[in-house]
Amino acid sequence: MSEEVECGLASEPSQPPVTKARSRARALTEIRSLARSHTRTALKVLVGIMRSDDATPAVRLSAANAILDRGWGKSAQPIESGEEGTVETVHRVERIIVRPEEAVDGDAGPQA
C-alpha cells in the first residue's frame, strides 16, 4: 500500500516549497484586501464621530484629521535641525561623481 502512495506521489507534478516570505506576502495581501473592503463603513464611522456633539473636541479633531489624511494625503512635515530649533527644508539632493583625472587638487586625494 505504501508503494502505491509513493508511485502516486511520484507521478504528480512537484510544486516548489512555500517559503515564509511568500506566505507572509500573501497574508499581508489578504489582510489589506479585507481592510479595504471595510473602507466605506470606516469612513462613515469617522464622519459620525467628527459630527457627534457627544464626542470630545480631541476625538472629533482626530476623526477629522483621519478623514482629511485619507482623502488628501498627509501634509509635508518640515525637518528641524538640532541648532536653535530652526527649520531646514531640503530643496534638492545632488550626487556628483568626480573622476580622479578631472578632480581639482585636493578634491580627490593623491594623484598618480
N, C-alpha and C positions, 0 to 999 in steps of 0.2 A: 504494500500500500504506500509506503514511503517512497518507493521507486516511482510510482505513478505521479505523486505530487512533485517530485524533483523533475521528472520529464515534462510535466505540465508547466512548471515554472520556467524551465529552460527554453521552452518554445515561445513564451511570451516575450514581447519586446521589453528590454530593460529601460528603466527611466532613471535619469540622474537623481542622486540623493538630494532631498530638500535641505538646503542649508539654513542656518539660523537667520542669516541676513535676509534671505529671500522670504522666509516665513514672517519675519518681523516687518518687512516692507509690505507684505500682503496684509498683515494685521493692521498696520497703520492706514493703509488704503481703505480697508473696510471700516475702521473707526471714523476716518474722515468722511466717508460716504454716509455713514449713519448720522454723524453730527450735522452734516449739511442737509439731510432730509428733514431736520427739525428747525431749519432756519426761519421759516415763516412764523412758526409758533413762538420761537425765542424772541424774534423781533416784536411780535405783538405783546409779549410779556414785558419787554424793556419799555415799550411805548406806554403800556399800562402803568408801570412803576413811575415813569417820568411824569405822567399826568396825574398821578394819585395825590390827593390832598392829605392823605393819611401818612404817606412816606415822608421821612425826614428830608430836609434840603440836601444833605450829603448823598443820600441814596438816590434822590431824583437827579442830582448832578451827575452821579456815576452812570446812571442809566442813559442820560442824555449824551454823555461823552462816548459811551459804548456804541450808541446808535450812530453818532457822527463819525467815529473811527471806522465803522464797518461800511458806511456809505461813501465817505470821502477820503479815507486813509488817515493815518496819524500825521500830525503836523511835524515839520522838521524841528529838531532839537539842536540848539546851539551847543558848541563844545566849550567848556570852561577850562582855561589853563590854570595852573597852580599859582600864578602870580596875581595877587590882589583881586581875585575873582573876575578878571577881565574875560570877555567873551571873544573867542577866536573862531573865525569862520574859514574853513578850507575852501578856497576857490578852485584850485587846480593842483593836481598831483602830476608831476612830470618826472619821467625816468630818462636819464641821459647816459648813454654808453659811450665811453671815450676809449679809442684805441691808443695804445702807448705811443705809437709813432705820430699821432695827431695831438697828443697832450702838450699843454704848456708846461714848462719846467716847474716841478714841484707838485703838479696835479696828479700824476700817475705813478709816482715813486721813482726809483732809479731807472735810468735809461741804459740800454745796452750799448 
